[in-house]
Amino acid sequence: MSSPRDADTVCAYATLLWDMGKRDHAERSYEMALQLDPGHPEALLSLGTALLERGDYRGAHEKFVIALQRQPHSPQLLLSNALSMEQIEAYTFEEIAEAYRKALNEHSSSHEALFAYGLFLKNKMGRHKETEELYRAALKGAAEDVSLLCSYGVLLTDTGDSDPKRFEA
């Protein structure tokens, strides 16, 4: 009988493979870790992330939901789950917004979660004021994030507000 430590070891090896750019081999190794421990959160998150990058949003979402059963307060899992839900038509805007809020409740200073939620609100719901608030909060933790700065600039352009004083703390 395999122990969870075996799954941990296989998962760590898979992560090393992933970091080396051997993604196909890494994915097979994550699957092996899941054969040893079907609910292994790290393997589920990593495999779900790989599926998300490949555009298999439903497959990714399934992995995140299983992992959240074991780690329901994981900010990374909650954010990844929200990102996958955003790409699945069966979910309403409110359900997706709630998934983002759950991620932010667990890690309110996560600039990734603030940025992703802001993008969702802007692009899918047209909520520019709330998006600006989220972007400004995200910039407090990641003022050098080029994607975030560009998105904030686009938001200001979209709303017709180009006052440079807005960038002052």
Secondary structure, 3 states (H helix, E strand, C coil): CCCHHHHHHHHHHHHHHHHCCCHHHHHHHHHHHHHHCCCCHHHHHHHHHHHHHHCCHHHHHHHHHHHHHHCCCCHHHHHHHHHHHHCCCCCCHHHHHHHHHHHHHHCCCCHHHHHHHHHHHHHHHCCHHHHHHHHHHHHHHCCCCHHHHHHHHHHHHHCCCCCHHHHCC
